[in-house]
Amino acid sequence: MDIFLLTTIIAAALVVFIAGWLRVDLVGLLVLSALALTGLVSPQDALAGFSSPAVVTVWAMFILSAGLTRTGVAHQLGKPLQHFAKGSEAVLIIALMVAASLLSALINTVTVAAILLPATMELARRSGRPPSRLLMPLALGCLLGGPFTGISTPPNILATDALRNAGYAPFALLDFTPITAAIVAAGIIFVVLIGRRMLPTHKPGPSATGQRGRSSGASYEMDSHVFSITIPADSPLDGRTLAESRIGSALYLTVVALQRKGMLMLAPRATDVLEAGDTVIVHGQPEQLQRFHGDQHLRVEPLGHLDALFCERTAIVEGHVGEQSPLVGTTLAQSGLRREHLVQVLRVRTVEGRTLRHPQYHRFTPGDRLLLQGEREPLDKLVQNGIITDPIPIQTGPLRNLREASNESSGELRSVLPGGKVHFLAVRVPEGSVLAGRDLMDSRLGNAFGLTVVSILRDDAMVCMPAASEIVRPGDLLVLQGTERDLELLQGLQELTIAEQDSELLAELESQQVAVTEVLLSPRTSLAGKTLADLMFRDQYGVSVLAVWRKGRAHRTGLQDLPLQFGDALLVHGPRRSLEAIARNPDFLVLDQSAAQAPRLEKAPIAATIMLSVVLSAIFGLLPIAIAALVGSTLMVLLKCISMDEAYRAIEWKVVFLIACMLPLGVAVENTGAAQMGAEALLAVVGDLGPRWVVAALFLATVLGTQVIPTAALVVLMAPVALTTAETLAISPQLLMMTVAMSASSSYASPLSHPAHLLVMSPGGYRFVDYLKLGVPLTIISMLVCVWLLPVFFPA
């Protein structure tokens, strides 16, 4: 009856495991409950799993692994991979698989795959290869090297614990290393020589955008709004800072990365200098760049007498903002000086005499001095209406050329704009230009470029100081006023073309230091109604706003002047430390808390020392591995390598509960005689053929089980069978338990057999058959290596 009950419980669990109707940890709880209620195990045995050294070791290792990740140790270990970008494909695959297998010896296998995934995408991009050529070798490297030590995978921990509980000598920490090293070497040789020919060449799936891209990236359609441009040789942009280039302010593009000589710099600062040959990765609307490309939309023409004609009709005066002036408390955009009064502000000086480099963000105060340009009548009306007081003419009568005025001893015009002297440029709007039919505000020729449309020549008539709402028509000749530097920058921006527009670029937006995430205005915010320009958002918070989600759609242009509203979501990109600061600000809610976690690099030496101490303690037998891991995880929290909340989040509780609940199943298999029956069945098939055939049969049965049963549950189920078989045949129990452990970790042939496979499936564009092509031969190779070497390492 006990055998019947146990068989029924195991069969029911297998059906649910295979069908996937319930979570595996819930299935484990149901198995545990059934074993206890049927009396197949005692209450003490039923609960013993939760205090098992194996369970303690598993959850403690999750914390230790998280400590290495959180302090940046794991990331630093993967950085040398970039040195192989220029090598052959075979060299790349060897480097990837070796790095992944070695890291998996100390860190959770899935964590290693997640850490190395962005680095592998970067390797693929820099080497010009599809990600599908490298991502599967990455996953296989993680799986091949997983069993390197006695604490690196749950099957190893459970196999060691099973030996200890049965009264046999348990495995030492490095007992798994020789056989695993042989399997890793054989696996790498196979993939490089043969398996590489089976690797597909697929386009990456939508998840190639990285961890964040799988969440909100689709909503913001970022894959169609991230592209790259190249700074050509002899470009006027060469040697300019990002702020001076006006790529952002003029083209409504956000620079998210710079690539120079193979090195990628994420979230560059406004003060970073551009160089010829740089690849600039930007976020925005490609048509904003295309609008100014070449001479098809703006054609430079000789100036002729237009500057003199304009200067004869205009004047420049300096006035003060009075106490009663309607300008007080407003910004340039709100003042209406250009839009309503048809004058432009050339310079703003504060009461203290400081000249503002960015006057558009300044709110006027009494005593500010404004240098204004316009026709005489509008200037006179400003005085009459009390908008400015005490006007001082800077020029009187006809002025043949403003460039002469900039050389006057007063120097009034020399400091009008950064860059010195005032210059003019005439540009024609040809037929078919995207600027035709748009107003001057939408043309982005004004504040964004630092240029001012001071007149329009249309049908032999000149419109001086046109309003911002003036519609540009085909054939118009626009007279632009600005510094020589600004005119050069306009020409430099006209030379830019889109070098690449590919969804793979999204994978490059995030790193250990930089992240993309959504930020909401909190219910308690005081920022509603204010613009990003008012807040000087990038300067104050250190991140760039890529888009604003409002009422079901993403806004990407004019964000600086868009008043924020309750319910707005800001898609931001910047350093994780800056996102941490935003997360602490009560005005904002950061949706992805993991994005707002900068690595604690200063704690990296401490975390590395703790992990090394745990490993050495286990190697030299100073402490039981469970105690060493427990002390190490405690020190990780105590020394602030990781917080207690982060420690709880790092533990894969599903795995912990599954192991704890399934351990009593091994006791039940032993107590009911089911282990004896399994051993007899195994012996009936291969018992007379020698230990190698026993190893082969046990390996095959276990590896087939990994395709449908969680590995932890399978080891618990197979351990009593292996130990009983060893006792019956009088061969080494360590030999058969090592077989169970190694075969349980040989889950290469299915994307469902391990999370590391699933992690690379979409970025690599893999299909189920792709895993079979490499996984089945690798499983056979692993089996042959075990059958050949295990009896050598653990003589029967």
C-alpha positions in Angstrom: 0.0 0.0 0.0 2.8 2.4 0.8 4.4 1.7 -2.6 1.1 2.4 -4.3 0.6 5.7 -2.4 4.1 6.9 -3.1 3.8 5.9 -6.8 0.5 7.8 -7.1 2.0 10.9 -5.5 5.1 10.9 -7.7 3.0 10.2 -10.8 0.6 13.1 -10.0 3.5 15.4 -9.4 5.1 14.4 -12.7 1.9 15.1 -14.6 1.6 18.6 -13.0 5.3 19.3 -13.6 5.0 18.4 -17.3 1.6 20.1 -17.9 2.8 23.2 -16.0 -0.7 23.7 -14.4 0.8 24.9 -11.1 4.0 26.6 -10.0 6.8 24.1 -9.1 7.1 25.4 -5.5 3.4 24.8 -5.0 3.7 21.3 -6.4 6.5 20.8 -3.9 4.2 21.9 -1.1 1.4 19.6 -2.3 3.9 16.6 -2.4 5.1 17.4 1.1 1.5 17.7 2.4 0.6 14.4 0.8 3.6 12.6 2.2 2.8 13.8 5.7 -0.9 13.1 5.5 -0.5 9.6 4.2 2.1 8.8 6.9 4.8 8.0 4.4 7.1 10.2 6.4 7.0 11.3 10.0 6.1 14.9 10.9 9.8 15.4 11.9 11.0 14.1 8.6 8.4 16.1 6.7 9.7 19.4 8.1 13.4 18.5 8.2 13.9 19.8 4.7 13.6 23.4 5.9 16.5 23.0 8.3 18.6 20.9 5.9 22.2 22.2 5.4 21.5 21.8 1.7 18.6 24.3 1.8 20.7 26.7 4.0 23.6 26.5 1.6 21.3 27.2 -1.4 19.7 30.4 -0.1 23.0 31.6 1.4 24.7 31.2 -2.0 21.9 33.3 -3.6 22.8 36.1 -1.1 26.6 35.8 -1.7 26.0 35.8 -5.5 23.8 39.0 -5.2 26.5 40.6 -3.1 29.1 40.1 -5.9 26.6 41.5 -8.4 25.5 44.5 -6.4 29.1 45.6 -5.7 30.1 45.3 -9.4 32.5 42.4 -8.9 30.7 40.2 -11.4 30.5 42.9 -14.0 34.2 43.7 -13.7 35.0 40.0 -14.2 33.2 40.1 -17.5 34.7 43.3 -18.9 37.9 41.8 -20.3 35.6 40.1 -22.9 35.6 43.3 -25.0 39.3 42.8 -25.8 38.3 39.9 -28.0 35.9 41.9 -30.2 38.4 42.0 -33.1 39.2 38.3 -33.0 37.8 35.5 -35.1 34.4 33.9 -34.3 36.1 30.9 -32.9 38.2 33.1 -30.5 35.0 35.0 -29.5 33.2 31.8 -28.7 36.1 30.3 -26.7 36.4 33.6 -24.7 32.7 33.7 -24.0 32.3 30.1 -22.9 35.4 30.1 -20.7 34.3 33.3 -19.0 30.7 32.1 -18.5 31.8 28.7 -17.2 34.3 30.2 -14.7 31.9 32.8 -13.4 29.3 30.1 -13.0 31.6 28.4 -10.5 31.0 31.2 -8.0 27.8 32.9 -9.1 24.3 31.6 -9.8 24.1 30.4 -13.4 21.1 32.6 -14.4 22.8 35.6 -12.8 25.9 35.0 -14.9 23.9 34.8 -18.1 22.1 38.1 -17.2 25.4 39.8 -16.4 27.1 38.7 -19.6 24.1 39.2 -21.9 24.7 43.0 -22.5 28.4 42.4 -22.9 27.7 39.7 -25.5 25.4 42.0 -27.4 28.1 44.6 -27.4 30.6 41.9 -28.6 28.2 41.0 -31.4 27.8 44.6 -32.5 31.4 45.5 -32.4 32.5 42.3 -34.2 29.7 42.8 -36.9 28.1 39.4 -36.1 24.5 38.5 -35.4 23.8 38.0 -31.7 22.5 34.5 -32.5 26.1 33.5 -33.3 27.2 34.2 -29.7 24.3 34.1 -27.3 23.8 30.3 -27.4 27.5 29.6 -26.7 27.1 32.1 -23.8 24.1 30.1 -22.3 25.9 26.7 -22.9 29.0 28.1 -21.3 27.0 28.9 -18.2 25.4 25.5 -18.1 28.6 23.6 -18.8 30.5 25.3 -16.0 27.7 25.4 -13.5 28.8 22.2 -11.6 32.4 23.4 -11.1 32.3 23.4 -7.3 30.2 21.8 -4.6 28.3 25.0 -3.9 27.7 26.3 -7.4 24.5 24.4 -8.3 21.6 22.9 -6.3 22.2 19.4 -7.7 25.8 19.5 -6.4 24.7 20.7 -3.0 21.9 18.0 -2.8 24.2 15.2 -3.9 26.7 16.2 -1.2 23.9 16.3 1.4 22.5 12.9 0.4 25.9 11.3 0.9 26.3 12.9 4.3 22.8 11.9 5.4 23.4 8.3 4.3 26.6 8.1 6.4 29.1 8.2 3.5 31.9 10.7 3.1 30.5 13.8 1.4 32.0 15.5 -1.6 34.7 18.1 -1.0 34.2 21.5 -2.6 36.5 20.8 -5.5 35.6 17.1 -6.1 33.3 18.3 -8.9 36.0 20.4 -10.6 38.0 17.8 -12.6 35.0 16.2 -14.3 33.4 19.6 -14.9 36.6 20.9 -16.4 36.7 18.0 -18.8 33.1 18.5 -19.8 33.7 22.2 -20.3 36.8 21.5 -22.4 35.0 18.9 -24.5 31.9 21.1 -24.9 34.0 24.1 -26.1 36.0 22.0 -28.5 32.7 20.6 -30.0 31.0 24.0 -30.3 34.1 25.6 -31.9 34.9 22.8 -34.4 31.4 21.4 -35.2 28.6 23.2 -33.3 29.6 26.6 -34.7 28.4 25.4 -38.1 25.0 24.6 -36.6 24.6 28.1 -35.0 21.8 30.0 -36.8 22.1 33.5 -38.2 18.8 35.0 -37.0 17.7 38.6 -36.6 17.3 39.4 -32.8 13.9 39.4 -31.3 12.3 42.3 -29.5 13.8 41.4 -26.2 17.3 42.3 -27.5 16.6 45.7 -26.0 17.8 44.5 -22.6 16.0 44.0 -19.4 14.2 47.4 -19.4 13.4 47.2 -23.1 11.2 44.2 -22.5 8.9 46.2 -20.2 8.1 49.7 -21.3 10.3 49.9 -24.5 7.4 48.6 -26.6 5.0 51.2 -25.2 7.3 54.0 -26.2 8.2 52.4 -29.5 11.9 53.0 -28.7 13.1 50.6 -31.4 12.1 53.1 -34.1 13.4 56.1 -32.3 16.9 55.1 -31.4 19.4 55.6 -34.2 23.0 56.7 -34.8 24.8 59.4 -36.7 28.4 59.8 -37.6 30.4 63.1 -37.3 32.1 63.4 -40.7 35.7 64.5 -41.2 36.2 68.3 -41.3 32.8 68.8 -39.7 32.3 72.1 -37.8 31.0 70.0 -35.0 34.5 68.5 -34.5 35.9 70.0 -31.3 32.5 71.3 -30.0 31.0 70.1 -26.8 27.6 68.3 -27.0 26.0 71.5 -25.6 27.6 73.6 -28.2 26.7 71.2 -31.1 23.0 71.9 -30.5 22.2 68.4 -31.6 19.8 68.2 -28.6 18.2 71.7 -28.6 18.0 72.2 -32.4 17.0 68.7 -33.5 15.0 67.6 -30.5 17.4 64.6 -30.2 18.8 63.3 -26.9 22.4 61.9 -27.1 22.3 58.7 -25.1 25.8 57.3 -26.1 29.0 58.1 -27.9 31.2 55.5 -29.6 34.8 56.5 -30.2 37.5 54.1 -31.4 35.5 51.1 -30.4 34.7 52.4 -26.9 31.1 53.1 -25.9 30.4 56.0 -23.5 26.8 55.9 -22.1 24.9 59.0 -20.9 27.7 61.5 -22.0 27.8 64.9 -20.3 27.0 68.1 -22.0 30.6 69.1 -21.6 32.0 66.1 -23.5 33.7 67.1 -26.8 32.8 65.6 -30.1 35.5 64.4 -32.5 35.4 63.6 -36.2 34.6 59.9 -36.7 32.5 59.7 -33.5 29.3 57.7 -33.7 26.6 59.4 -31.8 23.6 57.3 -30.7 20.6 59.4 -30.2 16.9 59.1 -29.3 14.2 61.1 -31.0 12.4 61.4 -34.3 14.6 60.8 -37.4 12.7 63.4 -39.4 14.0 66.1 -37.2 17.5 65.4 -38.5 16.3 64.9 -42.0 14.6 68.3 -41.9 18.0 70.0 -42.1 20.0 67.5 -44.1 21.9 68.8 -47.1 20.6 71.7 -49.1 17.2 70.3 -50.0 15.5 72.1 -47.2 17.7 75.1 -46.6 20.0 76.4 -49.4 22.7 78.9 -48.5 22.9 81.9 -51.0 25.0 85.1 -51.3 24.0 87.7 -48.8 24.3 90.7 -51.2 22.9 93.9 -49.8 20.3 92.3 -47.5 22.2 92.9 -44.2 22.6 96.6 -45.0 19.0 96.9 -46.0 17.9 95.3 -42.7 20.2 97.4 -40.6 18.8 100.6 -42.1 15.3 99.7 -40.9 16.2 98.5 -37.4 17.7 99.8 -34.2 19.2 98.5 -31.0 18.5 99.8 -27.6 19.2 98.8 -24.1 16.4 99.2 -21.5 15.7 98.2 -17.9 12.9 96.1 -16.5 11.0 98.4 -14.2 9.2 97.5 -11.0 5.8 97.7 -12.7 6.8 96.1 -15.9 4.6 93.2 -17.1 7.9 91.3 -17.8 8.5 90.7 -14.1 8.3 87.0 -13.2 8.0 85.9 -16.8 10.5 84.0 -19.0 11.5 84.9 -22.5 9.0 82.5 -24.0 6.2 83.9 -21.8 7.1 87.5 -22.3 5.9 87.7 -25.9 8.6 90.1 -26.8 9.2 88.4 -30.2 5.8 87.0 -30.7 3.7 90.0 -29.9 6.1 93.0 -29.9 8.3 91.9 -32.8 11.6 92.6 -31.1 14.3 90.2 -30.2 16.4 90.0 -27.0 20.1 90.0 -27.9 21.4 89.9 -24.3 20.1 89.8 -20.7 22.1 91.2 -17.8 21.0 90.8 -14.2 21.0 93.5 -11.5 24.4 92.3 -10.4 25.8 92.9 -13.9 26.1 89.2 -14.8 25.4 88.3 -18.5 23.2 85.2 -18.8 24.4 82.5 -21.2 21.0 80.8 -21.1 18.5 83.7 -20.8 15.6 81.6 -21.9 15.4 79.9 -18.4 15.6 83.3 -16.6 12.6 84.9 -15.0 12.8 88.7 -15.3 13.3 90.7 -12.2 13.2 94.5 -11.7 16.6 96.0 -12.7 17.4 93.5 -15.4 19.0 95.1 -18.5 17.8 93.9 -21.9 19.5 94.6 -25.2 16.7 94.7 -27.8 16.7 94.8 -31.5 13.8 95.7 -33.8 12.2 98.3 -35.9 11.9 101.7 -34.3 8.1 101.8 -33.9 7.9 98.5 -31.9 10.8 99.6 -29.7 9.1 102.9 -29.0 5.9 101.1 -28.0 7.8 99.1 -25.5 8.8 102.3 -23.7 5.3 103.8 -24.0 3.7 100.8 -22.5 6.1 100.6 -19.6 7.6 97.3 -20.6 11.1 98.7 -20.5 12.4 102.0 -19.0 15.4 104.3 -19.5 16.1 103.2 -23.1 19.7 103.9 -24.3 20.2 103.8 -28.1 23.2 101.7 -29.1 23.0 102.8 -32.7 21.3 105.8 -34.2 20.6 106.5 -37.8 21.5 104.1 -40.7 23.9 101.4 -39.8 25.6 99.8 -42.8 26.7 96.7 -41.0 26.3 95.3 -37.5 29.7 93.9 -37.7 31.1 97.4 -37.6 29.1 98.0 -34.5 30.6 95.0 -32.8 34.0 96.8 -33.1 32.8 100.0 -31.3 34.7 101.0 -28.3 31.7 100.4 -26.1 31.9 96.8 -27.0 28.1 96.5 -26.6 27.6 94.0 -29.3 30.8 92.0 -28.7 29.2 90.2 -25.8 25.7 89.8 -27.3 26.2 86.2 -28.0 28.8 83.7 -27.0 31.3 83.7 -29.8 31.7 87.5 -30.4 30.9 89.3 -33.6 27.5 89.4 -35.2 27.1 87.8 -38.7 24.4 87.4 -41.3 23.5 84.4 -43.5 20.9 84.2 -46.3 19.2 80.8 -46.8 16.6 80.0 -49.5 13.6 77.7 -48.8 13.4 75.6 -52.0 10.3 73.9 -53.3 9.6 70.7 -51.5 11.4 71.8 -48.3 9.9 70.4 -45.1 10.1 73.9 -43.6 7.6 75.2 -46.2 4.2 75.7 -44.6 5.6 75.7 -41.1 5.9 78.8 -38.8 9.2 80.2 -37.7 8.7 78.7 -34.2 8.4 75.2 -35.7 11.5 75.8 -37.9 13.8 75.5 -34.9 16.0 78.2 -36.4 15.6 80.5 -33.4 16.7 79.8 -29.9 17.6 76.2 -30.7 20.3 77.2 -33.2 21.2 80.5 -31.6 20.1 82.1 -34.9 17.4 84.6 -35.4 15.3 85.1 -38.6 15.6 88.9 -38.7 14.0 89.4 -42.0 12.3 87.5 -44.9 12.6 88.6 -48.5 9.4 87.6 -50.2 8.4 88.8 -53.7 10.9 91.7 -53.5 9.3 92.8 -50.2 11.1 92.6 -46.9 9.4 91.5 -43.7 11.6 92.8 -40.8 11.5 91.0 -37.5 8.8 88.6 -38.5 6.6 87.1 -35.7 7.2 83.6 -34.6 3.9 82.7 -36.1 5.0 83.8 -39.6 4.5 81.0 -42.1 7.5 80.1 -44.2 6.7 79.8 -47.9 8.6 78.1 -50.7 11.0 80.5 -52.4 11.4 82.7 -49.2 14.8 84.1 -48.6 15.5 84.1 -44.9 18.1 86.4 -43.4 19.6 84.8 -40.3 21.6 86.7 -37.7 24.0 85.1 -35.3 27.7 84.5 -34.5 30.0 82.9 -37.0 30.1 79.9 -34.7 26.3 79.5 -34.9 26.3 79.7 -38.6 29.0 77.0 -38.8 27.0 74.8 -36.5 23.9 75.1 -38.7 26.0 74.0 -41.7 27.5 71.2 -39.6 24.1 69.9 -38.6 23.1 69.9 -42.3 25.9 67.5 -43.0 24.7 64.9 -40.6 23.0 61.7 -41.9 21.5 58.7 -40.2 24.2 56.1 -40.1 22.1 53.3 -38.6 18.6 52.8 -37.3 18.3 49.3 -35.7 16.5 47.9 -32.7 19.8 46.4 -31.6 20.9 49.8 -30.6 18.5 49.6 -27.7 20.6 46.9 -26.0 23.4 49.5 -25.7 21.4 52.0 -23.6 21.9 50.3 -20.3 24.9 49.1 -18.4 26.1 48.5 -14.8 26.2 52.3 -14.4 23.5 53.6 -16.7 19.8 52.7 -17.0 16.5 53.6 -18.7 13.3 53.6 -16.7 10.0 55.4 -16.2 9.4 58.1 -13.6 6.0 59.2 -12.5 4.9 62.4 -10.8 3.9 61.5 -7.3 0.5 62.4 -5.9 2.3 64.8 -3.5 4.3 66.6 -6.2 4.6 70.4 -6.4 6.0 70.3 -9.9 2.7 70.1 -11.8 2.4 73.0 -14.3 6.1 73.5 -14.4 8.2 72.7 -17.5 11.5 70.8 -17.7 13.1 74.0 -18.6 11.8 75.7 -15.5 13.2 72.8 -13.4 16.5 72.7 -15.3 15.8 69.0 -15.1 18.9 67.6 -16.7 21.2 70.0 -14.8 19.5 69.4 -11.5 18.8 65.6 -11.7 21.6 64.5 -14.0 19.3 62.5 -16.3 17.8 63.0 -19.8 14.1 62.8 -20.5 13.6 60.8 -23.7 9.8 61.0 -23.9 6.8 61.9 -21.9 3.8 59.5 -21.8 0.6 61.4 -21.6 -3.0 60.3 -22.4 -2.0 57.1 -24.2 0.8 58.4 -26.4 4.5 59.3 -26.2 5.6 62.9 -26.7 9.2 63.4 -27.9 9.5 67.0 -29.2 9.3 70.2 -27.3 9.7 68.4 -24.0 11.6 71.3 -22.4 8.6 73.6 -22.8 5.9 71.0 -22.0 4.2 71.8 -18.7 4.1 68.7 -16.5 0.7 67.2 -15.5 -0.4 64.7 -12.9 -0.3 61.3 -14.5 2.6 62.0 -16.7 5.3 59.3 -17.0 8.8 60.4 -17.9 11.0 58.0 -19.8 14.5 58.9 -18.4 18.0 57.8 -19.2 21.0 58.4 -17.0 23.4 57.2 -14.3 21.9 54.9 -11.8 23.2 57.1 -9.0 21.1 60.0 -10.4 18.1 57.7 -10.5 18.7 56.7 -6.9 18.5 60.4 -6.0 15.3 60.8 -8.0 13.8 57.8 -6.2 14.4 59.6 -2.9 12.7 62.7 -4.1 9.1 62.9 -2.9 8.0 64.6 -6.2 8.7 61.4 -8.2 8.0 57.7 -8.2 10.6 55.5 -10.0 8.7 52.5 -11.4 11.7 50.1 -11.8 13.5 50.1 -8.5 16.3 47.9 -9.9 17.2 50.6 -12.4 17.7 53.0 -9.5 20.4 50.9 -8.0 24.0 52.0 -8.7 26.6 49.4 -8.0 28.4 49.8 -4.7 31.9 49.8 -6.2 33.5 50.9 -3.0 32.4 47.6 -1.4 33.7 45.4 -4.2 36.9 44.5 -2.4 34.9 43.5 0.7 32.5 41.4 -1.2 35.3 39.6 -3.1 37.1 38.9 0.2 34.0 37.5 1.8 33.4 35.2 -1.2 37.0 34.1 -1.3 36.9 33.3 2.5 33.8 31.2 2.1 35.4 29.2 -0.7 38.7 28.7 1.1 36.9 27.7 4.3 35.1 25.0 2.4 38.2 23.8 0.6 40.3 23.4 3.7 37.5 22.1 5.8 37.6 24.9 8.3 33.9 25.1 8.4 31.0 23.1 7.0 29.9 24.7 3.8 26.5 25.6 5.1 28.0 27.4 8.1 30.6 29.1 5.9 27.9 30.3 3.4 25.7 31.4 6.2 28.4 33.5 7.9 29.5 34.9 4.5 25.9 36.0 3.6 25.6 37.6 7.1 28.8 39.6 6.6 27.6 40.7 3.1 24.7 42.4 4.8 26.6 43.6 8.0 29.3 45.2 5.9 26.7 46.9 3.6 27.6 45.1 0.4 23.9 44.4 0.2 20.9 45.5 2.2 18.7 43.0 4.1 15.8 43.8 1.8 18.1 43.2 -1.2 19.2 39.9 0.4 15.5 38.8 0.7 14.9 39.7 -2.9 18.0 37.9 -4.1 16.9 34.5 -2.8 15.0 32.4 -5.3 12.4 31.3 -2.8 10.7 29.1 -5.4 13.9 27.0 -5.6 14.4 27.0 -1.8 10.8 25.8 -1.2 11.0 23.2 -3.9 14.1 21.7 -2.4 12.9 21.8 1.2 9.5 20.3 0.2 11.0 17.5 -2.0 13.8 16.4 0.4 11.2 14.3 2.4 10.3 12.5 -0.9 13.8 11.0 -0.9 13.2 9.7 2.7 9.8 8.2 1.6 11.5 6.5 -1.5 14.0 4.9 0.9 11.5 4.0 3.6 8.9 2.4 1.3 11.4 0.2 -0.6 10.9 2.1 -3.8 14.6 2.9 -3.9 15.3 -0.9 -3.7 12.9 -1.5 -6.6 14.5 1.2 -8.7 17.9 -0.2 -8.0 16.8 -3.7 -8.9 15.3 -2.5 -12.2 18.6 -0.8 -13.0 20.6 -3.8 -12.1 18.4 -6.1 -14.2 19.3 -4.1 -17.3 23.0 -3.3 -16.8 24.1 -4.8 -13.5 26.2 -7.5 -15.1 27.9 -5.2 -17.5 30.2 -3.4 -15.1 30.3 0.1 -13.4 30.6 2.0 -16.6 27.3 0.7 -17.9 25.7 1.5 -14.6 27.0 5.0 -14.9 25.7 5.3 -18.4 22.2 4.0 -17.5 21.9 6.2 -14.5 23.1 9.2 -16.5 20.6 8.6 -19.3 17.7 8.1 -16.9 18.5 11.3 -15.0 19.2 13.5 -18.0 15.9 12.4 -19.6 14.1 13.3 -16.4 15.6 16.9 -16.5 13.6 17.7 -19.6 10.3 17.5 -17.6 11.2 17.5 -13.9 13.0 20.4 -12.0 16.6 19.3 -11.4 16.4 19.7 -7.6 13.4 17.4 -7.4 15.0 14.9 -9.7 18.2 14.7 -7.6 16.1 14.0 -4.5 14.2 11.3 -6.4 17.3 9.6 -7.9 19.6 9.8 -4.9 18.1 6.9 -3.0 18.1 4.8 -6.2 21.8 5.6 -6.8 22.8 4.9 -3.2 20.9 1.6 -3.1 22.4 0.5 -6.4 25.9 1.3 -5.1 25.3 -0.7 -1.9 23.9 -3.7 -3.8 26.8 -3.8 -6.3 29.4 -2.9 -3.6 30.7 0.0 -5.7 31.5 3.5 -4.8 28.4 5.6 -3.7 30.4 8.7 -4.6 30.7 7.4 -8.2 26.9 7.1 -8.7 26.0 10.2 -6.8 28.4 12.2 -8.9 26.7 10.7 -11.9 23.4 11.9 -10.7 24.7 15.4 -10.0 26.5 15.8 -13.4 23.6 14.4 -15.4 21.1 16.6 -13.6 23.2 19.6 -14.7 23.4 18.4 -18.3 20.2 20.1 -19.4 21.3 21.5 -22.8 18.8 20.3 -25.3 15.7 22.3 -24.6 15.0 26.0 -24.0 12.6 25.0 -21.2 15.2 23.0 -19.4 17.0 26.0 -17.9 16.3 29.7 -17.4 19.6 30.6 -19.0 18.4 29.2 -22.3 15.1 31.2 -22.0 17.1 34.4 -21.3 18.9 34.3 -24.6 16.1 32.9 -26.7 14.4 36.1 -27.8 17.5 38.3 -28.1 19.1 35.6 -30.3 15.9 34.9 -32.2 16.3 31.2 -31.5 13.8 28.5 -32.3 13.3 25.2 -30.4 15.1 23.2 -33.0 18.2 25.4 -32.6 18.6 24.1 -29.1 18.2 20.5 -30.2 20.9 20.8 -32.8 23.6 21.7 -30.3 22.0 20.5 -27.1 21.6 16.8 -28.0 25.2 16.3 -29.2 26.5 18.2 -26.2 24.4 15.9 -23.9 25.9 12.8 -25.5 29.4 14.3 -25.2 28.8 15.0 -21.5 27.6 11.5 -21.0 30.6 10.0 -22.8 33.0 12.1 -20.7 31.3 11.0 -17.5 31.2 7.3 -18.5 34.9 7.5 -19.4 36.3 9.6 -16.5 34.1 9.1 -13.5 35.2 5.6 -12.8 38.8 6.9 -13.0 38.2 9.7 -10.5 36.0 7.5 -8.2 37.1 3.9 -8.6 34.4 1.3 -8.1 
